[in-house]
Amino acid sequence: MDRNLKRRIHSRSRGFTLVELLVVIAIIGILVGLLLPAVQAAREAARRMSCSNNFKQIGLGIHNYHSAYKQLPTHGAGTKPFVGTSTQFWQDSNFGNWMRLSYLVGITPFVEQQAIWQQISSPSDPDFDYPPMGPTPKTIEFDPWATDIPTYRCPSDPGFGLPALGRTNYAACLGDSIRQLHNGPWNLARTVQTNQAQGSAIKATACHRGFFKPVQDTRFRDCLDGLSNTIACGEILTYLGDFDSRGVNWRDNSRRTPGDLAVEANPSACQDKLQAERPRIWLSEWVVDVREIHGRGFLWADFSPLQSGCTTILPPNRELCGAYNAPGTTLVCGMSSRHVGGAHVLMGDGAVRFVTDSIEAGDSFAPMITENNRPGSRSPYGLWGALGTRAGKEVIDENL
């Protein structure tokens, strides 16, 4: 047989038939379908690791700050623009920040953000003569407050843009009570810390049991339970405009009771306002107007619980709930995340742990600690509440 003919016959015998090609394509499709969830899970695992690393950087920043200044960065620090006046601290001003700056402001030079710190501590805006430490945190014209700092953001959280300014996913742990979180021991004008404000001081001493005490100096030595047994900061998600109950709080003034807020008597008071078919979504007709800056984590520079604070009252990924007030602070503000099943916490010693939604959290319907409780009262919120208090003398014998 002719040699060229043999070569042509042999080359034809090596080709694919249409059926074989379709089978190969089908197999490839099945493999892609099987591998895609694994790839997505691997990407989320990488984002979760990056989130944990950000928290470790914040922990190092807090420890380096304490080494430099012998105290924690104050959560509720800054300047008072109108000393001696009766102006309320929540009113915005370009002449000072009313001691509304979060702990994240103080640690900026300790987390590789010296340039931002320089802008904050010595503003040089040609259009306005801002004072050192800048204006109140809602001032969008002040560039540092509108800057997203990568170290303060979780890669798994897609939140971006207005009405938020600079977002954050890492909040100061304020303990297991919401009483007087907006004032600390001060009066509303931030002018008096004793005498007339004695009532505020009593409430702050009794109720501010967290690692950070708002509008007060705190030191490592105040953490009598041990740094490794106390949560310093917790992860929070930022609001996406989707009525997610973890990202915007229920603010219904009808929930007030004489003397106390209903949420202080029952932290789960808002559960009946969640949709039955989507239990993490509010009944939208009752939720707060979110066209303004009222979403979770919208202002990294603002010390308010909604923006950069968290409590260990309800377990991770439970709803935000609170009646309306001008400072926006009378709310249960727990931890949350875009990760599956829980959220990261930063312990006082700098360790980062992942806490699941199912952590033992005592009675979520129990009243909060107030100034009427005995000093050193045990947290009503189980292991979760104990981890959030710095000097409760609780013995923690469980591994997170």
C-alpha positions in Angstrom: 0.0 0.0 0.0 1.2 3.5 -0.8 3.0 5.0 2.2 1.2 8.4 2.0 -2.2 6.6 2.0 -1.3 4.7 5.1 -0.4 8.0 6.8 -3.7 9.6 5.8 -5.7 6.6 7.2 -3.7 6.7 10.4 -4.3 10.5 11.0 -8.0 10.1 10.5 -8.2 7.3 13.1 -6.8 9.6 15.8 -9.7 12.2 15.6 -12.6 12.7 18.1 -16.1 11.9 17.2 -18.9 14.4 18.0 -20.2 12.1 20.8 -16.7 11.9 22.4 -16.4 15.6 22.3 -19.7 16.2 24.0 -18.9 13.6 26.6 -15.6 15.4 27.4 -17.3 18.8 27.6 -19.9 17.3 29.9 -17.2 15.9 32.2 -15.4 19.2 32.3 -18.7 21.0 33.2 -19.3 18.5 36.0 -15.8 19.0 37.4 -16.1 22.8 37.2 -19.5 22.6 39.1 -17.8 20.4 41.8 -14.7 22.6 42.1 -16.4 26.0 42.1 -17.8 25.8 45.7 -14.4 24.6 46.8 -12.7 27.6 45.1 -15.2 30.0 46.7 -14.7 28.4 50.1 -10.9 28.8 49.6 -11.3 32.4 48.7 -13.5 33.0 51.8 -10.9 31.2 53.9 -8.3 33.6 52.6 -10.5 36.6 53.3 -11.2 35.3 56.8 -7.4 34.9 57.4 -6.8 38.5 56.1 -9.6 39.7 58.5 -7.9 38.0 61.4 -4.5 39.5 60.4 -6.1 43.0 60.4 -7.4 42.4 63.9 -3.9 41.3 65.0 -2.5 44.5 63.6 -5.1 46.5 65.6 -4.2 44.5 68.7 -0.5 45.3 68.2 -1.5 49.0 67.8 -3.4 49.0 71.1 -0.5 47.4 72.9 2.1 49.8 71.4 -0.2 52.7 72.3 -0.3 51.4 75.9 3.5 51.1 75.9 3.9 54.7 74.8 1.2 56.4 76.9 0.6 53.9 79.8 -3.1 53.7 79.0 -5.4 52.4 76.3 -6.5 54.7 73.5 -9.6 56.5 74.9 -12.8 55.5 73.3 -14.5 58.9 73.4 -11.6 61.3 73.2 -10.9 64.6 71.5 -11.6 68.3 72.0 -14.5 70.4 73.4 -15.2 73.3 71.1 -17.5 75.4 73.3 -16.2 75.0 76.9 -18.6 76.3 79.5 -21.7 76.3 77.2 -24.7 74.0 77.5 -24.5 72.8 73.9 -25.1 69.0 73.7 -22.2 66.8 72.5 -24.1 65.2 69.6 -24.4 68.5 67.7 -22.0 68.8 64.9 -19.2 71.3 64.9 -16.2 72.3 62.7 -14.5 73.8 65.8 -13.9 70.6 67.7 -15.2 67.1 68.0 -17.0 67.0 71.3 -14.8 64.1 72.6 -16.5 61.8 70.1 -13.4 60.2 68.6 -13.1 56.4 68.7 -10.2 54.3 69.8 -9.3 53.7 66.2 -8.3 57.4 65.8 -5.6 57.1 68.6 -4.0 54.0 67.1 -3.6 55.3 63.5 0.2 56.0 63.9 0.6 52.5 65.4 -1.0 50.7 62.5 1.1 52.2 59.6 -1.2 55.2 59.2 1.1 58.0 60.1 0.0 60.1 57.1 -3.7 60.0 58.3 -2.6 60.8 61.9 -0.7 63.8 60.7 -3.8 65.1 58.9 -5.9 64.6 62.0 -3.5 66.0 64.6 -2.4 69.0 62.4 -5.1 69.7 59.8 -4.0 71.9 56.8 -7.2 72.4 54.9 -7.1 75.6 52.7 -10.9 76.0 52.8 -11.3 75.7 56.6 -9.1 76.2 59.6 -9.9 72.9 61.5 -8.5 72.6 65.0 -6.1 69.9 66.0 -7.9 66.5 66.1 -10.4 67.8 63.6 -14.2 68.4 63.6 -17.0 66.0 64.6 -16.8 62.7 62.8 -19.8 63.3 60.5 -18.0 66.1 58.7 -17.6 64.7 55.2 -15.4 67.6 54.1 -12.7 66.6 56.5 -10.7 64.1 54.4 -9.5 61.7 57.2 -13.0 61.0 58.4 -14.1 60.0 54.8 -11.1 57.7 54.2 -11.4 53.9 54.2 -8.4 52.5 56.0 -7.7 49.0 54.7 -6.6 47.8 58.2 -10.0 48.7 59.6 -11.9 46.8 56.9 -12.8 43.1 56.7 -12.2 41.8 53.1 -15.4 39.8 53.3 -17.5 42.9 53.9 -18.5 44.5 50.5 -19.9 47.8 52.0 -18.7 50.8 50.2 -19.6 54.5 49.6 -22.2 56.9 50.8 -24.1 57.5 53.0 -21.2 56.0 55.0 -17.9 57.9 55.2 -14.9 55.8 56.3 -16.2 52.4 57.3 -14.9 50.0 60.0 -15.5 46.3 60.9 -13.6 46.4 64.2 -15.4 47.8 67.3 -14.4 48.4 70.9 -15.9 46.0 73.5 -18.0 48.0 76.0 -19.2 45.1 78.2 -22.6 43.7 79.1 -24.7 46.9 79.6 -25.8 49.9 77.5 -26.4 52.2 80.4 -24.7 55.6 80.0 -22.5 54.6 77.1 -22.8 58.0 75.4 -21.7 60.0 78.5 -19.3 58.0 80.6 -19.0 60.1 83.8 -19.6 63.4 82.0 -22.6 65.6 81.5 -24.2 66.1 78.1 -22.1 69.2 77.4 -18.9 67.5 78.3 -18.1 70.3 80.7 -18.4 68.6 84.1 -17.1 65.2 85.3 -18.0 65.5 89.0 -20.5 67.3 91.2 -23.5 67.9 88.8 -22.5 64.8 86.8 -22.3 62.7 89.9 -25.3 60.6 88.7 -23.5 59.9 85.5 -20.3 59.0 87.3 -22.2 56.5 89.5 -23.8 54.9 86.5 -20.5 54.7 84.6 -18.7 53.1 87.5 -21.4 50.4 87.9 -22.3 49.7 84.3 -19.1 50.2 82.2 -17.6 46.8 82.8 -16.0 46.2 79.4 -12.4 46.4 78.3 -13.0 50.0 77.1 -14.7 52.5 79.3 -16.3 55.2 77.1 -15.1 58.7 77.6 -12.7 57.5 80.3 -9.0 56.5 80.5 -8.5 52.8 80.9 -5.3 50.7 81.6 -4.3 47.1 81.3 -4.1 46.9 85.1 -7.9 47.6 85.2 -8.5 44.2 83.5 -8.5 42.1 86.7 -9.9 39.0 84.9 -6.7 38.8 82.9 -6.0 40.1 79.3 -6.3 36.6 77.9 -9.8 36.1 79.4 -11.3 39.5 78.3 -12.5 40.6 74.9 -11.0 43.9 73.8 -12.7 44.3 70.5 -15.2 42.6 68.3 -16.0 42.3 64.6 -19.0 44.0 63.1 -20.5 44.0 59.6 -21.3 47.3 57.9 -24.8 48.1 56.7 -25.6 47.6 53.0 -29.1 49.2 52.8 -30.9 45.8 52.9 -32.7 46.1 56.2 -30.4 43.5 57.7 -31.1 43.5 61.5 -27.4 43.3 62.2 -26.6 46.4 60.2 -29.3 48.8 61.2 -31.1 49.1 64.5 -34.8 49.0 65.3 -35.7 52.4 66.8 -39.2 52.4 68.1 -40.0 54.9 70.9 -43.1 53.0 71.8 -40.8 50.4 73.3 -39.9 52.7 76.2 -41.0 51.8 79.6 -41.2 54.1 82.6 -37.8 54.8 84.0 -35.8 52.5 81.7 -35.6 51.6 78.1 -37.4 48.4 77.2 -34.2 47.0 75.8 -32.5 47.4 79.1 -35.2 45.3 80.7 -35.2 42.8 77.8 -32.4 42.8 75.2 -34.5 40.7 72.9 -37.4 43.2 72.8 -37.3 43.6 69.1 -37.5 40.0 68.0 -41.2 40.3 67.0 -40.2 43.0 64.4 -38.2 40.5 62.3 -39.7 38.9 59.2 -40.9 35.3 59.8 -39.7 34.1 56.4 -36.4 36.0 56.6 -35.5 36.1 60.3 -32.5 38.4 59.9 -34.5 41.1 58.0 -36.6 43.8 59.7 -40.2 44.6 58.8 -39.0 47.4 56.5 -41.9 49.8 57.2 -40.7 50.2 60.8 -36.9 50.4 60.4 -35.1 53.7 60.9 -34.6 56.1 58.0 -31.2 55.1 56.6 -30.7 57.9 54.1 -28.6 59.5 56.8 -25.6 58.1 58.6 -27.4 55.6 60.8 -25.9 52.3 59.5 -23.6 50.0 61.4 -19.9 50.8 61.0 -20.4 53.9 58.8 -18.0 56.2 60.7 -14.7 54.7 61.9 -13.8 57.9 63.7 -17.1 58.0 65.8 -17.1 56.4 69.2 -20.9 55.8 69.3 -21.9 52.1 69.8 -23.6 51.9 66.4 -20.4 53.0 64.6 -17.5 51.5 66.5 -18.6 49.9 69.7 -20.1 46.5 70.6 -21.4 44.6 73.6 -21.5 41.0 74.9 -25.2 41.0 75.6 -26.7 39.0 72.7 -24.5 36.4 71.0 -22.9 37.2 67.6 -25.1 37.9 64.6 -28.2 38.8 66.6 -30.3 41.9 65.8 -29.6 45.5 66.8 -32.3 47.0 68.9 -32.9 50.3 70.7 -35.3 53.2 71.2 -34.6 56.6 69.5 -32.4 59.2 71.2 -30.4 62.0 69.7 -26.9 60.4 70.3 -28.1 57.1 68.9 -26.6 55.2 71.8 -29.5 53.5 73.6 -29.3 50.2 71.7 -28.1 46.7 72.0 -25.1 46.6 69.7 -23.7 43.1 69.4 -21.0 41.6 67.2 -21.5 40.3 63.7 -19.7 39.5 60.4 -20.0 38.3 56.8 -18.2 35.1 57.7 -20.3 32.0 58.1 -21.3 31.0 61.7 -19.7 33.6 63.9 -17.4 36.6 64.2 -13.8 37.3 65.2 -12.9 38.8 68.6 -9.6 40.4 69.7 -8.6 39.4 73.2 -6.9 41.8 75.5 -3.5 39.9 75.1 -3.7 40.4 71.3 -4.9 36.9 70.4 -7.6 36.7 67.7 -10.3 34.0 68.0 -13.4 33.1 66.1 -16.5 32.9 68.2 -19.5 31.0 66.9 -23.1 32.2 67.0 -23.9 29.3 69.4 -21.6 30.4 72.2 -23.2 30.0 75.6 -24.8 33.4 76.3 -27.1 32.9 79.3 -30.6 34.4 79.2 -31.1 36.8 76.3 -34.3 38.0 77.9 -32.6 38.9 81.2 -32.4 42.6 82.4 -29.0 44.3 82.0 -26.7 45.3 84.8 -27.5 48.8 86.1 -26.3 51.0 89.0 -29.0 49.3 91.1 -27.1 45.9 91.0 -24.6 44.9 93.6 -21.0 45.9 92.5 -19.3 43.0 90.9 -22.6 41.2 90.0 -22.2 38.2 87.8 -23.1 38.8 84.1 -26.5 37.5 83.2 -25.3 36.5 79.7 -23.3 33.4 80.6 -19.8 32.8 79.1 -20.3 35.4 76.5 -21.1 38.1 79.1 -18.2 37.0 81.2 -15.7 37.3 78.3 -16.9 40.9 77.8 -16.3 42.1 81.4 -12.9 43.0 82.6 -13.3 42.6 86.4 -16.2 40.2 87.1 -14.0 37.6 88.8 -15.6 34.9 86.6 -13.7 31.7 86.1 -13.6 30.8 82.4 -12.9 27.1 82.0 -14.0 26.6 78.4 -11.9 26.7 75.3 -13.3 29.1 72.6 
